[in-house]
Amino acid sequence: MHNPNHDDEIAEINIVPLVDVVLVILIIFLVTATLIAQGAIPIDLPHAKTAVVKEDLKDIALTIKSDGTMFINEEKTGPKLITETLKNIKSNNPNIIIKICADKNTQFDFVVRAIDACRSAGIERYNIETLKDERI
């Protein structure tokens, strides 16, 4: 018999909390993917009318912050280690292209040093990254 003091068990699954959890996970994934795609080193690239947007995951990024701090693929490197690091990279991949990403407020001297380090390591193919801007 039915006991009126005993509550019936809920025999159905409430979907609303499940959907909430899935949406929160989706939002976290989208935010994380956006941060990863932008790179972890914040720099303000210069703008150029003739810039060509090219994404190649095989390229190595040599990033120069406005204070002259240099990074190779988000790993900080010193001016004395940069040529040796690039030589090691070239030995693993002789056809490598270096993407030089310099903050627009970086002194030109630091960019020249980066290009010189590439050439000293035997790397002749490099791109200087900019942002495309039709307003210029």
MODELLER restraints for C-alpha pairs under 7 A, 6 or more apart:
rsr = mdl.restraints
at = mdl.atoms
rsr.add(forms.Gaussian(group=physical.xy_distance, feature=features.Distance(at['CA:40:A'], at['CA:74:A']), mean=6.89, stdev=0.5))
rsr.add(forms.Gaussian(group=physical.xy_distance, feature=features.Distance(at['CA:41:A'], at['CA:74:A']), mean=6.65, stdev=0.5))
rsr.add(forms.Gaussian(group=physical.xy_distance, feature=features.Distance(at['CA:43:A'], at['CA:65:A']), mean=6.11, stdev=0.5))
rsr.add(forms.Gaussian(group=physical.xy_distance, feature=features.Distance(at['CA:43:A'], at['CA:103:A']), mean=4.98, stdev=0.5))
rsr.add(forms.Gaussian(group=physical.xy_distance, feature=features.Distance(at['CA:44:A'], at['CA:103:A']), mean=4.85, stdev=0.5))
rsr.add(forms.Gaussian(group=physical.xy_distance, feature=features.Distance(at['CA:44:A'], at['CA:104:A']), mean=5.83, stdev=0.5))
rsr.add(forms.Gaussian(group=physical.xy_distance, feature=features.Distance(at['CA:45:A'], at['CA:101:A']), mean=6.96, stdev=0.5))
rsr.add(forms.Gaussian(group=physical.xy_distance, feature=features.Distance(at['CA:45:A'], at['CA:102:A']), mean=6.30, stdev=0.5))
rsr.add(forms.Gaussian(group=physical.xy_distance, feature=features.Distance(at['CA:45:A'], at['CA:103:A']), mean=4.97, stdev=0.5))
rsr.add(forms.Gaussian(group=physical.xy_distance, feature=features.Distance(at['CA:45:A'], at['CA:104:A']), mean=5.24, stdev=0.5))
rsr.add(forms.Gaussian(group=physical.xy_distance, feature=features.Distance(at['CA:45:A'], at['CA:130:A']), mean=5.53, stdev=0.5))
rsr.add(forms.Gaussian(group=physical.xy_distance, feature=features.Distance(at['CA:45:A'], at['CA:131:A']), mean=6.32, stdev=0.5))
rsr.add(forms.Gaussian(group=physical.xy_distance, feature=features.Distance(at['CA:46:A'], at['CA:103:A']), mean=6.84, stdev=0.5))
rsr.add(forms.Gaussian(group=physical.xy_distance, feature=features.Distance(at['CA:46:A'], at['CA:104:A']), mean=4.69, stdev=0.5))
rsr.add(forms.Gaussian(group=physical.xy_distance, feature=features.Distance(at['CA:46:A'], at['CA:130:A']), mean=5.27, stdev=0.5))
rsr.add(forms.Gaussian(group=physical.xy_distance, feature=features.Distance(at['CA:46:A'], at['CA:131:A']), mean=6.19, stdev=0.5))
rsr.add(forms.Gaussian(group=physical.xy_distance, feature=features.Distance(at['CA:47:A'], at['CA:130:A']), mean=5.47, stdev=0.5))
rsr.add(forms.Gaussian(group=physical.xy_distance, feature=features.Distance(at['CA:47:A'], at['CA:131:A']), mean=4.64, stdev=0.5))
rsr.add(forms.Gaussian(group=physical.xy_distance, feature=features.Distance(at['CA:47:A'], at['CA:132:A']), mean=5.79, stdev=0.5))
rsr.add(forms.Gaussian(group=physical.xy_distance, feature=features.Distance(at['CA:47:A'], at['CA:133:A']), mean=5.70, stdev=0.5))
rsr.add(forms.Gaussian(group=physical.xy_distance, feature=features.Distance(at['CA:48:A'], at['CA:130:A']), mean=6.25, stdev=0.5))
rsr.add(forms.Gaussian(group=physical.xy_distance, feature=features.Distance(at['CA:48:A'], at['CA:131:A']), mean=6.12, stdev=0.5))
rsr.add(forms.Gaussian(group=physical.xy_distance, feature=features.Distance(at['CA:48:A'], at['CA:132:A']), mean=5.37, stdev=0.5))
rsr.add(forms.Gaussian(group=physical.xy_distance, feature=features.Distance(at['CA:48:A'], at['CA:133:A']), mean=5.61, stdev=0.5))
rsr.add(forms.Gaussian(group=physical.xy_distance, feature=features.Distance(at['CA:48:A'], at['CA:136:A']), mean=6.93, stdev=0.5))
rsr.add(forms.Gaussian(group=physical.xy_distance, feature=features.Distance(at['CA:49:A'], at['CA:132:A']), mean=5.63, stdev=0.5))
rsr.add(forms.Gaussian(group=physical.xy_distance, feature=features.Distance(at['CA:49:A'], at['CA:133:A']), mean=5.01, stdev=0.5))
rsr.add(forms.Gaussian(group=physical.xy_distance, feature=features.Distance(at['CA:49:A'], at['CA:134:A']), mean=5.21, stdev=0.5))
rsr.add(forms.Gaussian(group=physical.xy_distance, feature=features.Distance(at['CA:49:A'], at['CA:136:A']), mean=5.73, stdev=0.5))
rsr.add(forms.Gaussian(group=physical.xy_distance, feature=features.Distance(at['CA:50:A'], at['CA:132:A']), mean=6.69, stdev=0.5))
rsr.add(forms.Gaussian(group=physical.xy_distance, feature=features.Distance(at['CA:51:A'], at['CA:130:A']), mean=6.04, stdev=0.5))
rsr.add(forms.Gaussian(group=physical.xy_distance, feature=features.Distance(at['CA:51:A'], at['CA:131:A']), mean=6.13, stdev=0.5))
rsr.add(forms.Gaussian(group=physical.xy_distance, feature=features.Distance(at['CA:51:A'], at['CA:132:A']), mean=4.74, stdev=0.5))
rsr.add(forms.Gaussian(group=physical.xy_distance, feature=features.Distance(at['CA:52:A'], at['CA:132:A']), mean=6.84, stdev=0.5))
rsr.add(forms.Gaussian(group=physical.xy_distance, feature=features.Distance(at['CA:59:A'], at['CA:96:A']), mean=6.39, stdev=0.5))
rsr.add(forms.Gaussian(group=physical.xy_distance, feature=features.Distance(at['CA:59:A'], at['CA:97:A']), mean=5.27, stdev=0.5))
rsr.add(forms.Gaussian(group=physical.xy_distance, feature=features.Distance(at['CA:59:A'], at['CA:98:A']), mean=5.78, stdev=0.5))
rsr.add(forms.Gaussian(group=physical.xy_distance, feature=features.Distance(at['CA:59:A'], at['CA:99:A']), mean=6.49, stdev=0.5))
rsr.add(forms.Gaussian(group=physical.xy_distance, feature=features.Distance(at['CA:60:A'], at['CA:73:A']), mean=6.22, stdev=0.5))
rsr.add(forms.Gaussian(group=physical.xy_distance, feature=features.Distance(at['CA:60:A'], at['CA:97:A']), mean=6.54, stdev=0.5))
rsr.add(forms.Gaussian(group=physical.xy_distance, feature=features.Distance(at['CA:60:A'], at['CA:98:A']), mean=4.93, stdev=0.5))
rsr.add(forms.Gaussian(group=physical.xy_distance, feature=features.Distance(at['CA:60:A'], at['CA:99:A']), mean=5.91, stdev=0.5))
rsr.add(forms.Gaussian(group=physical.xy_distance, feature=features.Distance(at['CA:61:A'], at['CA:72:A']), mean=5.73, stdev=0.5))
rsr.add(forms.Gaussian(group=physical.xy_distance, feature=features.Distance(at['CA:61:A'], at['CA:73:A']), mean=5.10, stdev=0.5))
rsr.add(forms.Gaussian(group=physical.xy_distance, feature=features.Distance(at['CA:61:A'], at['CA:98:A']), mean=5.93, stdev=0.5))
rsr.add(forms.Gaussian(group=physical.xy_distance, feature=features.Distance(at['CA:61:A'], at['CA:99:A']), mean=4.68, stdev=0.5))
rsr.add(forms.Gaussian(group=physical.xy_distance, feature=features.Distance(at['CA:61:A'], at['CA:100:A']), mean=6.10, stdev=0.5))
rsr.add(forms.Gaussian(group=physical.xy_distance, feature=features.Distance(at['CA:61:A'], at['CA:101:A']), mean=6.88, stdev=0.5))
rsr.add(forms.Gaussian(group=physical.xy_distance, feature=features.Distance(at['CA:62:A'], at['CA:70:A']), mean=6.92, stdev=0.5))
rsr.add(forms.Gaussian(group=physical.xy_distance, feature=features.Distance(at['CA:62:A'], at['CA:71:A']), mean=5.65, stdev=0.5))
rsr.add(forms.Gaussian(group=physical.xy_distance, feature=features.Distance(at['CA:62:A'], at['CA:72:A']), mean=4.62, stdev=0.5))
rsr.add(forms.Gaussian(group=physical.xy_distance, feature=features.Distance(at['CA:62:A'], at['CA:73:A']), mean=6.43, stdev=0.5))
rsr.add(forms.Gaussian(group=physical.xy_distance, feature=features.Distance(at['CA:62:A'], at['CA:98:A']), mean=6.66, stdev=0.5))
rsr.add(forms.Gaussian(group=physical.xy_distance, feature=features.Distance(at['CA:62:A'], at['CA:99:A']), mean=5.85, stdev=0.5))
rsr.add(forms.Gaussian(group=physical.xy_distance, feature=features.Distance(at['CA:62:A'], at['CA:100:A']), mean=4.84, stdev=0.5))
rsr.add(forms.Gaussian(group=physical.xy_distance, feature=features.Distance(at['CA:62:A'], at['CA:101:A']), mean=6.06, stdev=0.5))
rsr.add(forms.Gaussian(group=physical.xy_distance, feature=features.Distance(at['CA:63:A'], at['CA:70:A']), mean=5.61, stdev=0.5))
rsr.add(forms.Gaussian(group=physical.xy_distance, feature=features.Distance(at['CA:63:A'], at['CA:71:A']), mean=5.03, stdev=0.5))
rsr.add(forms.Gaussian(group=physical.xy_distance, feature=features.Distance(at['CA:63:A'], at['CA:72:A']), mean=6.39, stdev=0.5))
rsr.add(forms.Gaussian(group=physical.xy_distance, feature=features.Distance(at['CA:63:A'], at['CA:100:A']), mean=5.92, stdev=0.5))
rsr.add(forms.Gaussian(group=physical.xy_distance, feature=features.Distance(at['CA:63:A'], at['CA:101:A']), mean=4.62, stdev=0.5))
rsr.add(forms.Gaussian(group=physical.xy_distance, feature=features.Distance(at['CA:63:A'], at['CA:102:A']), mean=5.75, stdev=0.5))
rsr.add(forms.Gaussian(group=physical.xy_distance, feature=features.Distance(at['CA:64:A'], at['CA:70:A']), mean=4.61, stdev=0.5))
rsr.add(forms.Gaussian(group=physical.xy_distance, feature=features.Distance(at['CA:64:A'], at['CA:71:A']), mean=6.53, stdev=0.5))
rsr.add(forms.Gaussian(group=physical.xy_distance, feature=features.Distance(at['CA:64:A'], at['CA:101:A']), mean=6.14, stdev=0.5))
rsr.add(forms.Gaussian(group=physical.xy_distance, feature=features.Distance(at['CA:64:A'], at['CA:102:A']), mean=4.55, stdev=0.5))
rsr.add(forms.Gaussian(group=physical.xy_distance, feature=features.Distance(at['CA:64:A'], at['CA:103:A']), mean=6.30, stdev=0.5))
rsr.add(forms.Gaussian(group=physical.xy_distance, feature=features.Distance(at['CA:65:A'], at['CA:102:A']), mean=6.19, stdev=0.5))
rsr.add(forms.Gaussian(group=physical.xy_distance, feature=features.Distance(at['CA:65:A'], at['CA:103:A']), mean=5.42, stdev=0.5))
rsr.add(forms.Gaussian(group=physical.xy_distance, feature=features.Distance(at['CA:65:A'], at['CA:106:A']), mean=6.51, stdev=0.5))
rsr.add(forms.Gaussian(group=physical.xy_distance, feature=features.Distance(at['CA:66:A'], at['CA:103:A']), mean=5.37, stdev=0.5))
rsr.add(forms.Gaussian(group=physical.xy_distance, feature=features.Distance(at['CA:66:A'], at['CA:105:A']), mean=5.25, stdev=0.5))
rsr.add(forms.Gaussian(group=physical.xy_distance, feature=features.Distance(at['CA:66:A'], at['CA:106:A']), mean=4.11, stdev=0.5))
rsr.add(forms.Gaussian(group=physical.xy_distance, feature=features.Distance(at['CA:67:A'], at['CA:106:A']), mean=6.56, stdev=0.5))
rsr.add(forms.Gaussian(group=physical.xy_distance, feature=features.Distance(at['CA:68:A'], at['CA:106:A']), mean=6.54, stdev=0.5))
rsr.add(forms.Gaussian(group=physical.xy_distance, feature=features.Distance(at['CA:68:A'], at['CA:110:A']), mean=5.93, stdev=0.5))
rsr.add(forms.Gaussian(group=physical.xy_distance, feature=features.Distance(at['CA:70:A'], at['CA:76:A']), mean=5.99, stdev=0.5))
rsr.add(forms.Gaussian(group=physical.xy_distance, feature=features.Distance(at['CA:70:A'], at['CA:77:A']), mean=5.75, stdev=0.5))
rsr.add(forms.Gaussian(group=physical.xy_distance, feature=features.Distance(at['CA:70:A'], at['CA:78:A']), mean=6.76, stdev=0.5))
rsr.add(forms.Gaussian(group=physical.xy_distance, feature=features.Distance(at['CA:71:A'], at['CA:77:A']), mean=5.41, stdev=0.5))
rsr.add(forms.Gaussian(group=physical.xy_distance, feature=features.Distance(at['CA:82:A'], at['CA:117:A']), mean=6.62, stdev=0.5))
rsr.add(forms.Gaussian(group=physical.xy_distance, feature=features.Distance(at['CA:83:A'], at['CA:117:A']), mean=4.94, stdev=0.5))
rsr.add(forms.Gaussian(group=physical.xy_distance, feature=features.Distance(at['CA:83:A'], at['CA:118:A']), mean=6.80, stdev=0.5))
rsr.add(forms.Gaussian(group=physical.xy_distance, feature=features.Distance(at['CA:83:A'], at['CA:120:A']), mean=6.56, stdev=0.5))
rsr.add(forms.Gaussian(group=physical.xy_distance, feature=features.Distance(at['CA:83:A'], at['CA:121:A']), mean=5.62, stdev=0.5))
rsr.add(forms.Gaussian(group=physical.xy_distance, feature=features.Distance(at['CA:86:A'], at['CA:118:A']), mean=6.71, stdev=0.5))
rsr.add(forms.Gaussian(group=physical.xy_distance, feature=features.Distance(at['CA:86:A'], at['CA:121:A']), mean=5.77, stdev=0.5))
rsr.add(forms.Gaussian(group=physical.xy_distance, feature=features.Distance(at['CA:87:A'], at['CA:121:A']), mean=4.69, stdev=0.5))
rsr.add(forms.Gaussian(group=physical.xy_distance, feature=features.Distance(at['CA:90:A'], at['CA:96:A']), mean=6.44, stdev=0.5))
rsr.add(forms.Gaussian(group=physical.xy_distance, feature=features.Distance(at['CA:90:A'], at['CA:123:A']), mean=6.99, stdev=0.5))
rsr.add(forms.Gaussian(group=physical.xy_distance, feature=features.Distance(at['CA:97:A'], at['CA:125:A']), mean=5.11, stdev=0.5))
rsr.add(forms.Gaussian(group=physical.xy_distance, feature=features.Distance(at['CA:97:A'], at['CA:126:A']), mean=5.15, stdev=0.5))
rsr.add(forms.Gaussian(group=physical.xy_distance, feature=features.Distance(at['CA:98:A'], at['CA:125:A']), mean=6.59, stdev=0.5))
rsr.add(forms.Gaussian(group=physical.xy_distance, feature=features.Distance(at['CA:98:A'], at['CA:126:A']), mean=4.46, stdev=0.5))
rsr.add(forms.Gaussian(group=physical.xy_distance, feature=features.Distance(at['CA:98:A'], at['CA:127:A']), mean=6.25, stdev=0.5))
rsr.add(forms.Gaussian(group=physical.xy_distance, feature=features.Distance(at['CA:99:A'], at['CA:126:A']), mean=5.74, stdev=0.5))
rsr.add(forms.Gaussian(group=physical.xy_distance, feature=features.Distance(at['CA:99:A'], at['CA:127:A']), mean=4.90, stdev=0.5))
rsr.add(forms.Gaussian(group=physical.xy_distance, feature=features.Distance(at['CA:99:A'], at['CA:128:A']), mean=6.02, stdev=0.5))
rsr.add(forms.Gaussian(group=physical.xy_distance, feature=features.Distance(at['CA:99:A'], at['CA:129:A']), mean=6.41, stdev=0.5))
rsr.add(forms.Gaussian(group=physical.xy_distance, feature=features.Distance(at['CA:100:A'], at['CA:126:A']), mean=6.96, stdev=0.5))
rsr.add(forms.Gaussian(group=physical.xy_distance, feature=features.Distance(at['CA:100:A'], at['CA:127:A']), mean=5.92, stdev=0.5))
rsr.add(forms.Gaussian(group=physical.xy_distance, feature=features.Distance(at['CA:100:A'], at['CA:128:A']), mean=4.77, stdev=0.5))
rsr.add(forms.Gaussian(group=physical.xy_distance, feature=features.Distance(at['CA:100:A'], at['CA:129:A']), mean=5.93, stdev=0.5))
rsr.add(forms.Gaussian(group=physical.xy_distance, feature=features.Distance(at['CA:101:A'], at['CA:128:A']), mean=6.21, stdev=0.5))
rsr.add(forms.Gaussian(group=physical.xy_distance, feature=features.Distance(at['CA:101:A'], at['CA:129:A']), mean=5.15, stdev=0.5))
rsr.add(forms.Gaussian(group=physical.xy_distance, feature=features.Distance(at['CA:118:A'], at['CA:124:A']), mean=6.87, stdev=0.5))
